Amino acid sequence: MAKENTIPNTSTLATLPIKDVQKREEYVRLVVANFYASKLDLRQAVVRIGVQGEGDKPHYKIEYPESTIDSFGEKKSAATFKIYHGANHEEMTAFTISQLKPENWSANTMSFQETSEFLGVLRKSR
């Protein structure tokens, strides 16, 4: 029998059930750092969280939305992505097909700007 997810499919970084404010802030801070490290266009890239775990340190995927145009007029797609391990925030480079299935990822995303603003909210709440 498959384990039921504890992370709703509609979740984003802002709705994760991380109760410890300092851990939540550090998790989001490292996501923001990986946005920069991804070298993807920060105006267009979004972050999507994995929904297969407990919710305290989910893997996440920084990707381009379905269809965007970059600053050079080139079309990008969701096939451009980088997946990061939720516990250590290191890029994962080897995947199984099951890890890439859409049902393993949240339906909702957050932009770089939304994620950065959420980090600011977390910092103010301390």
N, C-alpha and C positions, 0 to 999 in steps of 0.2 A: 504494500500500500504506500503510495507516494505521500510525502510530508506536505502538508498544506502551508503555503507561504504566510508569513506574519506581516509582510510588507504589502500593503494594497497596491494594485497595479497603477493607481492614479498618483502614487507618491512622487515627491520631489525631495531635494535636499532639505527644503524648508519644512517638510512634513514628516521627516524620519522620526521614529520614536526613541531618539537618543535623549535620555533624561538628564545626564550630567552635562551641564552647560559648558564646562571647560573642555570636555571630550568632544562635544558637538562643535565648538568653535575651532578646535584643532583639526578636526576632520574636514570642515569646510575650508579652513585656511590652506590645507594641503591640496584640496581640490582646486582652489584658485591658483596655487602654485603650478599645478599640473596643466591648467589651462594655458599658462604662459609656456611651460616646457613642451607642450604639444606642438607648438609652432603653427597651429591652425589659426585662421583668421578670427580674432577675438570678437569681431563684430557679427560674425555669422555662426560660430561654433556654439553648441549647446551641450549640456551634460544630462545624461539619462542614468538613473540608478538601476542596479540589479534588484530583482524582487524575489530572489530565491533563498534568502537567508533570514536571520533573526531581526535584522533592522538596525543593529548598532554599528556595523562597519560594512555596508554593502559595497560590492565592486561597483564601478561606475564607468561609463563610456562617454568620452568627449567626441562629438561627431558634428558633421555638417547636417543641417536639416535636409529633408528629402531632396529638394531641388533649390539650389541657390546659385547666384552669380558672384564670383569673387571680384576683387577690385581691378583685375585685369580683364574682366568680361568673360572669364572662363566659367563654364558650368561645373558645379561640384554636386556630389550626391551623398546620401547617407552611407555609401560604401567607404567614404573617407572617415575613419574613426580610430581611436586609440582606447584600449580598455586598461583600467588600473585596478589593482588589487585593493580592496577596501581596508585591509588591516595594515599594510605597509606602504600603500600609495605608489608602489612601483608599477611601471608599465608591464602588462602581461603580453607576451608575444606569441605564445602557443595556445591555441584554442581547440576545443572539440566542437563539432557541429552543433551539439546541444547547447553550448554556451552562447552561441550566436543567434539562437531562435528568438524571434520578436517577443514571445510570451515570457521570456526570462528577464525582460527589461521593462521599466516603467513606461506607461503610455505618455506621460507628461515629461517635459524637460524644463530646464532653466538656462537662460542665456548667461554669458560671462558677466554682464552688467548686473543681472538679477542675483547671481551668486555672490558677486562682490558686495552688493548692497546688503544682502542677507548676512554676510560676514560682519559688516559694520553694525548691524542690528544686534548680533550676538555679542560683539565687543562692548556695546553700550549697556547691555543687560547685566554685565558683571558687576 
